Amino acid sequence: MDTTDYYRQLGLRFGASLEAVKSSYRKLARQYHPDVNPGNEAARDKFMAITEAYKFLLTVAKPEAELEPVTASTKPGGSQSGFSHYQAPKVKITAKSPPIQFNVELTKEEQKIKQSSYLELQNLLKYKRFPRAIALIEGLAQRIPHDPEIRQWQAISYQRWGRQLIAEKQVEKARNYLKKALKTDPHNRALWAEVERDFRQLEKIY
């Protein structure tokens, strides 16, 4: 299940605020709580699903004050690049990034590998060692293919490398990596905003 699915479990659009997440969960929890629905297996399963979604979204949803409103220039059709436009907080892997998410579906060994790879990836991106960063994250994605957070890191690595290639005026190669970023994590609105900014830079090169 990816981030979009978790929002959907709570009846929310992707990128809804932290306040909206809490409000929706409280409403649904009152409706589906096992104490309110004794012996109802469907209600119990729904309660477990929304609780899982809530716990995950508490770590990724942003407070309302930190969400940037969609402006005229960021609405669909607002530029020539042809992408859906959303303003969202930048997605970056930095030394100040929050701790990685614990995925209950991973073994302890896989979680350990994920943690160590994350720290190494941070360092590689910090020093712009993009080919090595991509090799690392692609290997991790092959080993742990169903972790949505790893998929996000992979997309971010592609986008960061694409941006560097723009600076080096390697236009076609940059375009390919930006497209790979979107294909890898297509529901990440913040990523789309970053990639669109990169495509606007590409347009200036011509």
KAKA-V602045 format. One record per pair of residues at least 4 apart in sequence whose C-alpha atoms are under 6 Angstrom apart, sorted by the first residue. I is the first residue (numbers start at 1). J is the second residue. D is the distance in Angstrom with one decimal. If there is no record, write none. Layout:
i j d
I J D
I J D
This chain:
i j d
1 5 5.9
2 148 5.3
4 14 5.6
6 53 4.7
7 12 5.1
7 14 5.8
8 12 5.4
9 50 5.8
17 61 5.8
17 62 5.4
17 63 5.3
17 64 5.1
18 61 4.9
18 62 5.2
18 63 4.8
20 24 6.0
25 29 5.7
29 33 5.4
32 43 5.1
32 47 5.4
33 47 5.9
34 38 5.5
34 44 5.5
50 54 6.0
57 61 5.4
68 87 5.9
68 88 5.8
70 74 5.9
70 87 5.6
73 78 4.9
74 78 5.7
74 85 4.8
74 86 5.7
75 85 5.2
76 84 5.0
76 85 5.3
86 193 5.9
88 190 4.8
89 190 6.0
90 190 5.8
93 97 6.0
93 122 6.0
94 122 5.9
106 110 5.7
113 117 6.0
117 121 5.9
121 133 5.7
124 129 5.0
124 133 5.6
125 129 5.9
130 161 5.6
134 138 5.9
137 154 5.6
140 144 6.0
141 145 4.9
152 185 5.9
155 181 4.2
155 184 5.5
155 185 5.9
158 177 5.4
158 181 5.2
159 178 5.3
159 181 5.6
162 174 4.3
162 177 5.2
162 178 5.5
165 170 5.2
165 174 5.1
166 170 5.8
166 171 6.0
166 174 5.8
180 184 6.0
182 186 4.9
192 196 6.0
